[in-house]
Amino acid sequence: MSILKIARMGHPVLRAVADRVEDPHDPEIQRLIADMKETMKDAGGVGLAAPQVFVSKAIMVYFVPSLRKSDDPDDGEVPVSVLINPEIEPIGDEVVDGWEGCLSIPGLQGVVPRWNKIRYRGLNEKGDEVERIAGGFHARVVQHEYDHLIGVMYPERIEDMTLLGFNEELREYPPETTFRQAAASDDVVAHPDEP
């Protein structure tokens, strides 16, 4: 396994729609997945999409650490998982705000509105079909990584640009704001890509 270089915002690979994976069993795809897991772990992230490592393929890796789970039954701890050729759809119309960071935009974070509940489907690394309902942080991480596969980065989703800033400044001078929160979750602060 190898630690891969991470593309930063501005590189064209992050603006392109990723290509579907035709054969999840292809040795190059399997090697890429292993390298992505290792890279995500090394970078201290909770999610990583293939375009972030300069490969325009519809693959994401992610996990939900126990400290991020909430009371929502669809927002529990999730081990490191792989989703290939994902599709997502919102469940209901509840949108919640949460802080997000990104390994491709180091040092910054912003408040991003996301669907609170989604259904996602795709293939796992063995090529088996996966379908799952996710809520809270789990839903946020999957949506964030899915955005990378369609050429969108989280600043494009921010509605109030005063809620984008450098991590150190935001810790020192937290903005006073009211978030749209999920009723079942007290965890407003969420940093997909970064735990």
C-alpha angles and dihedrals in degrees: 000000000000137000106238128212114253120230115233128220110283096043110118093231087070092055097051128090107248121242120248117254110244098190119024089188093061106123091230091055091047091050090048091052092050091048092048091053090050092046093049091050093046092049093049093240134143095212141023133179124206094245087061088066093046096263115119096211128124097249130123134178122198146147139193114228117217091248089062099051119106138196089274107108089220092054105065132131112297123196120227104299137183126217120189124191092358128195123192134191129183120246110214123341102274112131121188132191123231141162115260134187129183135211087224091056102045120197098015135095136176143182111264128185113228137170108269094216129032140167115222133185138178139110129303123224091275090056093251119141116256127195123174144160114229132188137183117355092357089057091045094053093049092048092048093051092042088056089059088057092056096045098259127129124200097252087066088062096049113113097189112041090194084075094065118089151128114294095237094049093047091051090050096041109023112195118246106235143133117241130207099241135188110253092230097048132074091180104100096158113078128164112189111198086023123061 
